[in-house]
């Protein structure tokens, strides 16, 4: 059990580090990329896109690509949320992701991702 928890923690840190390090995505029109963020859905926290704060969303398509991670529904079990980002038109977009519980008024974390789309 301790080994499983250690692996889950290591996996979560690795995903968080990759997401923080890769906040600029470069795509050609028609190409797609996956973007992932660690979340803790078992405590009510989840990531969602903030369309009002985002810019250039007409240049890209964002599709929910599901979750992966801990199969347990135990409170505190981490998971990873994935999105598929597809380039539609050349230009620059900014996707704002917010991490919050649906019943709370403000996010506890915000992540901005720049998407550069080349012809």
N, C-alpha and C positions, 0 to 999 in steps of 0.2 A: 504494500500500500504506500509506504514512504517513497519507494522508487517511482511509483506511478505519479505521485504528487510532484516529485522532483522533475520528472519528465514534462509534466503539464506546465509547471512553472517555467522551465527552460524554453518550452515551445512558445509560451505566451510572451516571454521576454524577447525571443527571436523575432516574432511577428511584429511586436510593437517597435522594435529597433528598425526593422525593414521599412515599416510604414513611415516612421519619422524621418528616415534617411531618404526616402523616395517620395518627395512631395511635388515633384515636377515630372509630368508624363509627356513624352513627345510621341506623336502618332502621325501617320499619313492618313489621308481621307480613306475610309473603308476599313482601316485597321482597328484592332481592339486590344485592350490591356485589362488585366485584373488588378484591382486595388483592394487591400485587406486591412482591417483594423481589429485589434483585440477588444472584446467587450465582455461584460458579465451579466448576461441576460437573466440569470437566476436570481439576481438581486434587483431586477427591474431596469437596469441600465442598458441602453442600446444606442447604436449609432443610427442616424438618419441624415438625409441630405436636407439642407436648409435652402429651399429654392428662392426665397426672398433675398437672402444674403449672397447667393451664388450669382455669377455673371456668365454670359455667353452660353447658356444652356441650349440654345438653338443650334450650336455648332457640334454638339455631342449628344449621344444617347447614353443614359445610365440605367443599367438593369440590375436588379437584385440577383446576385449569384449564390445566395444562401449562406449557411453557416457551417462551420466545421469546428472540431475541437472535442472537448470533453463530452463523452456520451452520457455522463451522469446529470441528473436533474438536482443534484445536491447543491444547496445554496453556497455560492462562492465559486462554483465550477466555471472556469473560463471557457470562452468560445471565441471564434474568429468570424467576423462578418466580411463577406466578399461582394464586390460590385464589378460588373463588366462595363467598361467605358469604351464606347465606339465613336470614332471620329466621323462626323457627317460633312462638315464644311471647313475650309481653311480659316484660321484665326486663333484667338486665345480665349480660353474659358477658365473660370475659377469655380471649383466645386467647394462648397462649405459643408463640412460634416459636423454635426453636433451630437454630443454624447449626453443623454439625459434620460430620466424617468419620465414617462408620458404625463404623469400627474404633477410634475414639478414645473415651476414657471421658467426656470433658466437652466441652460446646460452647465455641466461641471467641466466640460472640456470642448474645445473647438479645434478642428483641423481643416486647414485650407490646402487644396491641391490645385496647382496650376496645370492646365492641359494645353499644350501647344499643338495645333493641327496644321500640318504642312500639306500642300496640294499633292 
